[in-house]
Amino acid sequence: MSVADDIRQIIEDQFAPKSLDIVNDSEKHAGHAGANETGETHFHLTIVSERFTGLPPVARHRLVMAALKPLLDGPVHALALTTKTPAETQRS
């Protein structure tokens, strides 16, 4: 199972997202600190979930980071997040 698959499984289990986009940005960071030969170290996630309703962005990010802590302690070096509620996606 790839790191991206692990991320998808955790996010789907804990956030029941209406949509989830996982972009592996690792190739943009080849040779940088934290990059390794696996090619799965830097990710950008866009998550749309009802779970974020009523939470400010910092609280949303903390929830996601806590859920992904095992991966952040291991193979994932950098994580960029975009977190929205379904209502927020309808407004934009």
Backbone as numpy.savetxt, mean C-alpha at the origin, in Angstrom:
# Nx Ny Nz CAx CAy CAz Cx Cy Cz
4.78 -16.94 -3.84 3.93 -15.76 -3.84 4.82 -14.52 -3.84
4.49 -13.55 -4.66 5.29 -12.33 -4.74 4.94 -11.38 -3.59
5.78 -10.40 -3.40 5.52 -9.38 -2.38 4.23 -8.63 -2.72
4.04 -8.31 -3.98 2.81 -7.62 -4.40 1.58 -8.47 -4.08
1.68 -9.78 -4.27 0.57 -10.68 -3.92 0.30 -10.66 -2.42
1.38 -10.64 -1.63 1.23 -10.57 -0.17 0.54 -9.27 0.24
0.95 -8.17 -0.38 0.33 -6.87 -0.10 -1.16 -6.94 -0.43
-1.48 -7.45 -1.61 -2.89 -7.54 -2.04 -3.71 -8.35 -1.04
-3.19 -9.49 -0.62 -3.91 -10.36 0.31 -4.20 -9.64 1.63
-3.19 -8.99 2.18 -3.35 -8.29 3.46 -4.37 -7.16 3.33
-4.24 -6.35 2.29 -5.15 -5.21 2.12 -6.58 -5.70 1.88
-6.75 -6.72 1.06 -8.10 -7.25 0.82 -8.71 -7.82 2.09
-7.91 -8.53 2.88 -8.42 -9.13 4.12 -8.80 -8.07 5.16
-8.00 -7.02 5.29 -8.20 -6.07 6.38 -9.00 -4.82 6.01
-9.09 -4.52 4.71 -9.75 -3.27 4.32 -10.92 -3.46 3.37
-11.14 -4.67 2.86 -12.23 -4.94 1.91 -12.37 -3.78 0.91
-11.31 -3.50 0.17 -11.33 -2.31 -0.68 -12.32 -2.40 -1.83
-12.92 -1.25 -2.15 -13.75 -1.15 -3.35 -12.86 -1.19 -4.57
-11.65 -0.64 -4.43 -10.63 -0.76 -5.47 -9.25 -0.73 -4.81
-8.32 -1.41 -5.47 -6.95 -1.49 -4.98 -6.02 -1.52 -6.18
-5.10 -0.58 -6.21 -4.11 -0.52 -7.28 -2.74 -0.61 -6.63
-1.95 -1.57 -7.07 -0.60 -1.76 -6.55 0.37 -1.55 -7.69
1.25 -0.57 -7.54 2.26 -0.29 -8.55 3.63 -0.56 -7.95
4.38 -1.43 -8.61 5.74 -1.74 -8.18 6.66 -0.69 -8.81
7.18 0.20 -7.99 8.07 1.27 -8.45 9.54 0.92 -8.24
9.85 -0.32 -7.95 11.20 -0.71 -7.57 12.24 -0.41 -8.64
11.88 -0.58 -9.91 12.87 -0.36 -10.97 13.34 1.10 -11.02
12.50 2.01 -10.57 12.89 3.43 -10.53 13.94 3.70 -9.46
14.12 2.75 -8.55 15.01 2.95 -7.41 16.20 1.99 -7.41
16.45 1.34 -8.52 17.58 0.41 -8.61 18.86 1.15 -8.25
19.65 0.55 -7.38 20.90 1.14 -6.95 20.76 2.08 -5.76
19.54 2.41 -5.38 19.31 3.27 -4.22 19.34 2.44 -2.94
19.43 3.12 -1.82 19.37 2.45 -0.53 18.05 1.71 -0.41
18.10 0.50 0.09 16.89 -0.29 0.29 16.51 -1.14 -0.89
17.04 -0.84 -2.07 16.74 -1.66 -3.25 17.55 -2.95 -3.15
16.95 -4.04 -3.59 17.68 -5.31 -3.60 17.38 -6.06 -4.89
17.94 -7.23 -5.01 17.84 -8.00 -6.25 16.45 -8.57 -6.51
15.56 -8.55 -5.54 14.23 -9.12 -5.75 13.38 -8.27 -6.69
13.66 -6.98 -6.75 12.86 -6.10 -7.59 11.49 -5.81 -7.00
11.31 -6.06 -5.72 10.03 -5.79 -5.05 10.28 -5.10 -3.71
10.71 -3.86 -3.79 11.05 -3.12 -2.58 10.30 -1.80 -2.43
9.85 -1.22 -3.53 9.21 0.09 -3.53 7.83 -0.02 -4.20
6.79 0.39 -3.48 5.42 0.25 -4.00 4.62 1.52 -3.77
3.66 1.74 -4.67 2.65 2.79 -4.47 1.30 2.10 -4.47
0.53 2.31 -3.41 -0.80 1.71 -3.29 -1.86 2.80 -3.35
-2.91 2.54 -4.10 -4.09 3.38 -4.09 -5.23 2.50 -3.59
-5.77 2.85 -2.44 -6.79 2.04 -1.78 -8.05 2.87 -1.59
-9.18 2.32 -2.03 -10.48 2.94 -1.79 -11.26 1.99 -0.89
-11.58 2.45 0.31 -12.23 1.59 1.29 -13.16 2.38 2.21
-14.28 1.77 2.55 -15.20 2.36 3.53 -14.53 2.48 4.90
-13.55 1.66 5.15 -12.86 1.67 6.45 -12.21 3.02 6.74
-11.95 3.80 5.72 -11.30 5.10 5.90 -12.29 6.22 6.22
-13.58 5.93 6.18 -14.60 6.95 6.43 -14.41 7.57 7.81
-14.38 8.90 7.84 -14.25 9.64 9.10 -12.83 9.76 9.62
-11.86 9.18 8.92 -10.47 9.24 9.37 -9.67 10.24 8.55
-8.81 11.02 9.21 -7.92 11.90 8.46 -6.85 11.07 7.75
-6.19 11.65 6.75 -5.18 10.90 6.00 -4.11 10.23 6.86
-3.64 10.91 7.88 -2.58 10.32 8.72 -3.07 9.05 9.41
-4.29 9.05 9.90 -4.84 7.86 10.56 -5.02 6.72 9.56
-5.43 7.04 8.36 -5.58 6.03 7.31 -4.23 5.38 7.01
-3.23 6.23 6.85 -1.89 5.72 6.54 -1.36 4.86 7.68
-1.62 5.26 8.90 -1.17 4.45 10.05 -1.81 3.07 10.04
-3.09 3.01 9.71 -3.78 1.71 9.62 -3.13 0.81 8.58
-2.87 1.38 7.41 -2.27 0.59 6.33 -0.86 0.16 6.71
-0.08 1.08 7.26 1.29 0.74 7.65 1.31 -0.34 8.73
0.39 -0.27 9.67 0.31 -1.29 10.72 -0.04 -2.65 10.11
-0.96 -2.66 9.17 -1.36 -3.92 8.53 -0.20 -4.53 7.75
0.62 -3.69 7.14 1.72 -4.18 6.31 3.05 -4.25 7.06
3.03 -4.06 8.37 4.27 -4.04 9.16 5.17 -5.25 8.92
4.63 -6.47 8.85 5.53 -7.60 8.59 6.31 -7.46 7.29
5.71 -6.87 6.28 6.40 -6.68 5.01 7.35 -5.49 5.07
6.97 -4.46 5.82 7.84 -3.30 5.98 9.07 -3.63 6.82
8.95 -4.61 7.69 10.10 -5.08 8.47 10.99 -6.00 7.66
10.52 -6.40 6.48 11.26 -7.33 5.65 11.56 -6.77 4.27
10.88 -7.30 3.26 11.26 -6.97 1.88 10.88 -5.58 1.39
9.87 -4.94 1.98 9.42 -3.65 1.46 10.21 -2.52 2.13
10.87 -1.72 1.30 11.68 -0.61 1.80 10.90 0.70 1.82
10.06 0.90 0.80 9.34 2.18 0.68 7.91 1.93 0.22
7.00 2.70 0.79 5.58 2.55 0.48 4.95 3.93 0.37
4.39 4.23 -0.80 3.64 5.47 -1.00 2.17 5.10 -1.00
1.35 5.93 -0.35 -0.06 5.60 -0.20 -0.98 6.72 -0.68
-2.04 6.31 -1.35 -3.18 7.17 -1.63 -4.37 6.44 -1.06
-5.04 7.04 -0.09 -6.16 6.38 0.59 -7.40 7.25 0.49
-8.49 6.65 -0.01 -9.74 7.40 -0.18 -10.93 6.55 0.23
-12.01 7.24 0.51 -13.29 6.55 0.72 -14.00 6.51 -0.63
-14.99 5.62 -0.79 -15.76 5.61 -2.04 -16.39 6.97 -2.34
-16.88 7.65 -1.30 -17.49 8.97 -1.50 -16.48 9.97 -2.05
-15.25 9.90 -1.59 -14.21 10.82 -2.07 -13.88 10.58 -3.54
-13.95 9.34 -3.98 -13.66 9.06 -5.39 -14.77 9.57 -6.29
-15.99 9.61 -5.78 -17.11 10.12 -6.57 -17.04 11.63 -6.75
-16.45 12.32 -5.77 -16.34 13.78 -5.83 -15.24 14.24 -6.77
-14.24 13.39 -6.99 -13.10 13.84 -7.79 -13.23 13.51 -9.25
